[in-house]
Amino acid sequence: DTGVSQDPRHKITKRGQNVTFRCDPISEHNRLYWYRQTLGQGPEFLTYFQNEAQLEKSRLLSDRFSAERPKGSFSTLEIQRTEQGDSAMYLCASSSRETALNTEAFFGQGTRLTVV
Amino acid sequence: AQSVTQLDSQVPVFEEAPVELRCNYSSSVSVYLFWYVQYPNQGLQLLLKYLSGSTLVKGINGFEAEFNKSQTSFHLRKPSVHISDTAEYFCAATYSGAGSYQLTFGKGTKLSVIP
């Protein structure tokens, strides 16, 4: 078990382009989260999957953002028509039904997005 | 909305000195609290967590935290810091009504250990 992995680690894109990030959770973890962390701030919740179902979305997740988790394994986060304000670290986390209160989340190393 | 407040954005401390990083949360009937550490350009690593039971929680790397319900605080402490403790520390909370158990984070405290 290699932990939560995210790809790419860094992405530089021009404003208006679309980008897609991938997250591979710890195997058999049924819960998957996306967070966004801007400079000088703590991570902010974006969305949550239980297996393949997207059960919760933050108001931060505008219409330009879409997340999927086909087959309840890896997840992708796509941002369309990127804006400079989208520049941030995007963190993925997963947790297992097996933990005592399903609350311990394991984080990936993040994808740092820079929109120029 | 639930909130987590970290009162200090930066804390400088000399090596081998004690340190306390402060965290307050908005009151809730059932709250679960966490401290995470983040090294530059890395993800978050769990230091310790409070779910229930004993209010003094011990974590990795010699850190501990005390849950204080009356003061709605969960301060992180270490009796003697090392250079390697230089990092950013985040306090986080989740609540039994959250459903997803999504985490609400504070803004973080940058700990700088001075040789």
Contacts between the chains, C-beta under 8 A, distances in Angstrom:
chain1	res1	chain2	res2	distance
A	4	B	43	7.4
A	6	B	43	8.0
A	31	B	100	7.6
A	31	B	101	7.7
A	33	B	100	7.6
A	33	B	102	6.5
A	33	B	103	7.9
A	35	B	103	7.7
A	40	B	9	8.0
A	40	B	107	7.1
A	40	B	108	7.7
A	41	B	107	5.6
A	41	B	108	7.4
A	42	B	4	7.7
A	42	B	6	8.0
A	42	B	90	5.2
A	42	B	92	7.5
A	42	B	105	3.2
A	42	B	106	5.4
A	42	B	107	5.1
A	42	B	108	5.2
A	43	B	44	7.2
A	43	B	90	7.4
A	43	B	103	7.4
A	43	B	105	5.1
A	44	B	105	7.3
A	45	B	102	4.4
A	45	B	103	6.8
A	45	B	104	7.3
A	48	B	100	4.1
A	48	B	102	5.9
A	50	B	100	7.7
A	55	B	99	7.5
A	55	B	100	6.2
A	56	B	99	6.8
A	56	B	100	4.7
A	56	B	102	6.9
A	91	B	43	6.1
A	91	B	44	7.0
A	93	B	44	7.8
A	95	B	101	7.4
A	100	B	51	6.7
A	101	B	32	6.6
A	101	B	51	5.7
A	101	B	101	7.5
A	102	B	101	5.7
A	103	B	32	5.3
A	103	B	34	8.0
A	103	B	49	7.4
A	103	B	51	7.0
A	103	B	94	5.7
A	103	B	101	4.9
A	104	B	46	6.6
A	104	B	49	6.6
A	105	B	46	7.9
A	105	B	101	7.9
A	105	B	103	6.5
A	106	B	46	7.7
A	107	B	36	7.7
A	107	B	43	3.9
A	107	B	44	4.2
A	107	B	45	7.4
A	108	B	43	5.2
A	109	B	41	7.7
A	109	B	42	5.6
A	109	B	43	4.4
A	110	B	41	7.9
A	110	B	42	7.6
A	110	B	43	5.3
A	112	B	41	7.2
